[in-house]
Amino acid sequence: MLDSSLVFVDLETTGANPAFDRVIEVGIVKVSGGRIEYEWSTLVDPETSIPPLIQGFTGISNEMVRGAPRFAAVADEVFARIEGSVFVAHNARFDYGFLKNEFKRLGLAFQPRVLCTVKLSRALYPEHHRHGLDALIARHGLACDSRHRALGDARVLWDFVRRAQAEKPPEAIQAALKKAMKAPSLPSGLETTAVDAVPEAPGVYLFHGENELPLYIGKGVNMRARVQSHFAADHGSGRAMRIAREVKRIEWIETAGELGALLLEARLIKERQPVHNRQLRRNDELCAFRLVEGGEVALERVPLAGAAPDELGELYGQFKSKREAHNTLRELAAEHGLCLKRLGLEQGKGPCFNHQIRRCKGFCVGKESAAKHDLRLKAALAVLKLRAWPFPGRIAIREHDERDEEGGRCEWHLFEHWCHLGTAKSEAELHEAAQTRFDAAFDLDTYRILRRALESRAGSADILKLGRHV
């Protein structure tokens, strides 16, 4: 295959997202029969400002692309130079994705055979962990006179392929090429166009079989890439193999970003109970502990499902079952010298088991007061304490997907006491929802998702404090 027509392609771009970032330089090295046929490159006017970070990285400034042709003006030439050849690029999904989106804007279908030199390097040199272009240059002693410029990087790729051919036997090269160019093995009942129709956008996708009950529900910031990854595997697990046999249809729901996708995925999995999802399923055994003052036992176990959201700050732990809760307590008791009877894990007269093995400081035999014991217990439980709602009322988290050409898809996720009350698609919807009464129950997955979201957005203007509803 390497003796056929190859085009080594590298792009420089305004950013990393092919859906809304643009190409600023194209470099192509055409190789036929093992010899360079020609080299070609051009700067491209991206019709937008190049971020300072990209200018520093590539050395391509706004002044350099001012007056350069727009992509529409060079599209036919780029297409003609690539058509009929194997498209070779490093991390080919990046360069291929950008060109595919540029051509799509012009109404052109772009579907060459693709060889990724990252995958090729991994297949040929599995003993190495790093396969970025800088790692390849250093490891194989390759020369690059213009790193981070399109033509310079494209030349390095051809040099890498030649070096690999010199170092590895032909059978190893062929096996690596087969592995690197392996196309996704789509299920027999699924049309190829079904995957191509999935947008390269954040959201949730649902795999369906013969009926409306989903086989599997997943999420991704790039749904098409995530869906393709399901079918690019070798189906080593039984679950992946069953999905491959059974899926007949793909449904998807776009969101403005990752937070919306996480919330929607968690809700849909609980509502629809897909057969192949193990995580985020409904769990009515979820429980926590509450400290009890003045009683014979210091703790009571309470269910988390449906717990009053405004009482969460008084609870400890997020346990999937009674057994997990009690096992955690026993570990804490052994570590902190706590009494198993005071914790409610043992009953009857006499010393508890921990005291017999000198791991209890003696509450069960009158050597320690309840107050002193419980002070140590509270300190031990501190790491398990659920966080109290840190706002005086409701909040909304604004999520904006700038890839939409008309100003960007925008959503407002409404929360109160760690409960997700809903998602508004407009400011008017948000204003109405903010004044509406909701009967929402605590959900552990929502709690975890929201805590991470708040931590990552601390101080962000995207958190809107709405106060208490009327």
Secondary structure, 3 states (H helix, E strand, C coil): CCCCCEEEEEEEECCCCCCCCCEEEEEEEEEECCEEEEEEEEECECCCCCCHHHHHHHCCCHHHHCCCCEHHHHHHHHHHHHCCCEEEECCHHHHHHHHHHHHHHCCCCCCCCEEEHHHHHHHHCCCCCCCCHHHHHHHHCCCCCCCCCHHHHHHHHHHHHHHHHHHCCHHHHHHHHHHHCCCCCCCCCCCHHHHHCCCCCCEEEEEECCCCCEEEEEEECCHHHHHHHHHHCCCCCHHHHHHHHHCCEEEEEECCCHHHHHHHHHHHHHHHCCCCCCCCCCCCCCEEEEECCCCCCCEEEEECCCCCHHHHHHEEEEECCHHHHHHHHHHHHHHHCCCCCCCCCCCCCCCCHHHHCCCCCCHHHCCCCHHHHHHHHHHHHHHHECCCCCCCCEEEEEEEECCCCCCCEEEEEEEECCEEEEEECCHHHHHHHHCCCCCCCCCHHHHHHHHHHHHHCCCCCCEEEEECCC
